[in-house]
C-alpha cells in the first residue's frame, strides 16, 4: 500500500527521513532565507513549480515545504542504491526529451489524492530564469485540477571556474498560489505553459530585484 499523498511504492518513514536530511544536513550548508512560506496551501492538490540552476534546489526544497511533496526527478539519477532509495522517498523518475506518460500519471494520482507535486519545468539546469519550459507542468495542473505555487531560488548557481564559497546566501521566494484554467488539447497546453512560464519568470525577476535592493547585486554568482 502506498503512503497517503505520495506515489505508489513510497514509504512514510523513508520520506520523513529524506526530509530530515534536507532540513538538517543540506540546508545548514547554506545561509537560507525563505520569503512567503506562509503562502503554501495547507491542503488540496498543489503543483510547486520552481526554477532550476543547480542540484541544490531539489535538495533544499524537498525539506522546506510544510507539506510532503513528490518531486519529478530526471531518470538518470535513478541508478544503483539511489535508484532504489528515490522511489521510497516518493520521487518520480522522468526521462528528459522523451514522451513518457507514466511518470505524469503517477503525479496526477498524487494530485487526485489531494497531495503535492514538485516540478522543475525548465527541464535541464540553466541559469534558472524560466526561459525554457516544458508542458508537463500545465498537463499536471489541468489533469490534477491543482493549484499552482511558483517558487524562485537564487544563490545556488556555481559558474564554471568559480571558487566555492563557505555557506553562500540563498534566497527562496514562494509566490502567490493561483489556479489557472488550462484549455483542452495541445493548444490549451501550449497556452497554459506560457501562462505558467510567465508567472515563474515574474517571480524570479521579483526575487532578483529584492536581492539587488538588499545589496546582493550578483544574483546568480553565489555558489553551491
matplotlib code that plots the C-alpha trace (Angstrom):
import matplotlib.pyplot as plt

x = [0.0, 1.3, 1.9, -1.0, -0.4, 2.7, 3.3, 2.9, 6.0, 6.8, 7.4, 6.3, 9.4, 11.8, 10.0, 10.3, 13.9, 14.7, 13.0, 15.2, 18.4, 17.2, 16.4, 19.3, 22.2, 21.6, 20.1, 22.8, 25.4, 23.7, 22.5, 18.9, 16.2, 12.7, 10.2, 6.5, 6.4, 3.0, 1.6, 1.7, -1.9, -2.4, -4.5, -5.7, -3.8, -0.8, 1.9, 5.1, 6.7, 10.4, 13.3, 16.4, 20.1, 21.9, 21.2, 20.9, 17.4, 15.7, 17.6, 16.7, 13.0, 12.4, 12.5, 11.4, 7.7, 5.3, 3.7, 5.0, 5.9, 6.6, 9.1, 9.6, 13.4, 15.4, 15.6, 19.4, 19.7, 17.7, 20.7, 22.3, 21.4, 19.9, 17.7, 16.2, 16.1, 14.5, 11.2, 11.0, 11.2, 8.3, 10.4, 9.2, 11.7, 11.2, 13.1, 14.1, 13.2, 11.1, 7.4, 6.5, 3.1, 3.7, 5.5, 3.0, 0.1, 1.8, 2.0, -1.7, -2.7, -0.9, -2.8, -6.1, -5.4, -5.1, -1.3, 1.5, 3.9, 7.1, 8.3, 11.2, 9.6, 12.7, 13.7, 17.5, 19.7, 20.5, 20.6, 17.2, 15.5, 12.4, 13.1, 12.7, 9.6, 8.2, 4.5, 4.5, 3.5, 0.5, -0.6, -0.4, -2.4, -5.1, -5.3, -5.0, -7.2, -4.3, -3.4, 0.0, 2.6, 5.6, 8.9, 12.0, 15.5, 18.7, 22.2, 22.9, 24.5, 28.2, 29.7, 32.4, 35.8, 34.4, 35.7, 33.4, 32.2, 31.5, 27.8, 26.6, 23.5, 20.4, 17.0, 13.9, 10.7, 7.3, 4.8, 1.0, -0.9, -3.2, -5.5, -5.2, -7.7, -5.9, -7.8, -8.3, -6.0, -2.5, -3.4, -4.7, -1.4, 0.7, -1.2, -1.2, 2.5, 3.2, 1.0, 2.9, 6.3, 5.4, 4.3, 7.5, 9.7, 7.9, 8.6, 12.3, 12.5, 10.9, 13.4, 16.3, 15.0, 14.7, 18.3, 19.5, 17.8, 19.5, 23.0, 23.2, 24.0, 25.3, 22.1, 23.5, 27.1, 26.8, 28.0, 26.8]
y = [0.0, 3.5, 6.2, 8.6, 11.6, 10.0, 7.9, 4.1, 2.5, 5.4, 4.9, 7.2, 6.5, 7.0, 10.1, 11.6, 10.5, 12.2, 15.4, 15.3, 15.1, 18.1, 20.1, 19.2, 18.3, 20.1, 23.3, 24.2, 24.2, 27.4, 30.6, 30.3, 32.9, 31.9, 34.5, 33.8, 30.3, 31.0, 31.1, 27.4, 26.0, 23.7, 21.2, 20.3, 19.3, 21.6, 21.8, 23.5, 25.0, 26.0, 27.4, 25.2, 26.3, 23.6, 20.3, 22.3, 23.4, 20.0, 19.0, 22.2, 22.4, 18.7, 19.5, 23.1, 22.9, 22.4, 19.6, 16.3, 16.6, 14.1, 15.6, 14.7, 14.0, 13.2, 9.4, 9.4, 9.7, 6.5, 4.2, 1.9, 2.5, 5.9, 4.2, 2.1, 4.9, 7.6, 5.9, 5.1, 8.9, 9.4, 10.8, 10.2, 9.5, 11.5, 10.9, 14.2, 14.7, 11.5, 11.1, 9.1, 9.5, 7.0, 9.5, 12.2, 9.9, 8.9, 12.6, 13.1, 10.3, 12.1, 15.3, 13.4, 12.2, 15.8, 15.6, 17.9, 17.5, 19.5, 20.1, 22.0, 22.7, 24.2, 20.6, 21.0, 23.1, 26.5, 29.9, 29.4, 32.2, 30.2, 31.0, 27.4, 25.5, 22.0, 21.3, 18.8, 21.5, 22.6, 19.0, 18.2, 21.4, 20.5, 16.8, 17.1, 20.2, 21.6, 25.0, 26.3, 27.7, 29.2, 29.1, 31.1, 30.4, 32.4, 31.8, 28.2, 28.7, 28.0, 29.4, 27.4, 28.1, 29.9, 29.0, 27.6, 29.9, 29.0, 28.8, 31.0, 33.1, 31.6, 33.2, 31.2, 33.1, 31.4, 33.2, 33.6, 30.5, 30.6, 28.2, 28.8, 27.5, 25.2, 24.7, 21.4, 19.8, 20.8, 24.4, 24.6, 23.1, 25.4, 28.5, 27.2, 26.5, 30.1, 31.4, 29.3, 30.3, 34.0, 33.5, 31.8, 34.3, 37.2, 35.7, 35.1, 38.7, 39.9, 37.9, 39.3, 42.9, 42.2, 40.9, 43.9, 46.3, 44.5, 44.6, 41.2, 42.6, 39.5, 37.4, 34.2, 34.0, 32.6, 29.0, 25.7]
z = [0.0, -0.9, 1.7, 1.6, -0.6, -2.2, -5.3, -5.3, -3.7, -1.4, 2.3, 5.1, 7.2, 4.2, 3.1, 6.6, 6.8, 3.5, 4.6, 7.7, 5.6, 3.6, 6.7, 9.0, 6.6, 3.3, 4.5, 7.1, 4.2, 3.0, 4.6, 3.5, 3.8, 2.8, 1.7, 1.8, 3.2, 4.7, 1.2, 0.8, 0.9, 3.8, 1.9, -1.6, -4.8, -5.3, -8.0, -6.8, -9.9, -9.4, -11.3, -11.5, -11.8, -9.8, -7.9, -4.7, -5.4, -5.3, -2.2, -0.4, -1.4, -0.6, 3.1, 3.0, 2.2, 5.0, 3.0, 1.9, -1.8, -4.6, -7.0, -10.6, -10.9, -14.0, -14.6, -15.0, -11.2, -10.5, -10.6, -8.1, -4.4, -5.2, -7.8, -5.0, -2.5, -4.5, -5.1, -1.4, -0.8, -3.2, -6.1, -9.6, -12.5, -15.7, -19.0, -20.4, -24.0, -24.2, -24.5, -21.3, -19.7, -16.9, -14.5, -15.3, -14.5, -11.2, -10.4, -11.4, -9.0, -6.2, -7.0, -7.2, -3.7, -2.6, -2.4, -3.6, -6.6, -7.3, -10.8, -12.4, -15.8, -17.4, -17.9, -17.7, -15.5, -16.9, -15.2, -13.6, -15.5, -16.5, -20.2, -21.4, -20.3, -20.8, -21.0, -18.1, -15.5, -17.5, -18.0, -14.3, -13.4, -15.9, -15.2, -11.4, -11.0, -9.0, -7.5, -8.7, -6.3, -8.1, -6.2, -7.1, -5.8, -6.2, -4.8, -5.7, -9.1, -9.4, -12.6, -14.4, -12.9, -9.8, -6.4, -3.8, -1.0, 2.6, 3.2, 0.4, 0.8, -0.8, -1.1, -1.8, -2.6, -2.6, -4.9, -4.5, -5.2, -8.3, -10.1, -13.9, -16.3, -18.8, -22.0, -23.9, -26.3, -27.4, -27.9, -24.3, -23.0, -25.0, -23.8, -20.3, -20.4, -21.4, -18.6, -16.1, -17.6, -17.2, -13.6, -12.7, -14.7, -13.0, -9.5, -10.4, -11.5, -8.3, -6.3, -8.3, -7.7, -4.0, -3.8, -5.7, -3.3, -0.4, -1.8, -3.4, -6.8, -8.5, -8.3, -10.0, -8.9, -5.4, -5.4, -4.2]

ax = plt.figure().add_subplot(projection="3d")
ax.plot(x, y, z, "-o")
ax.set_aspect("equal")
plt.show()
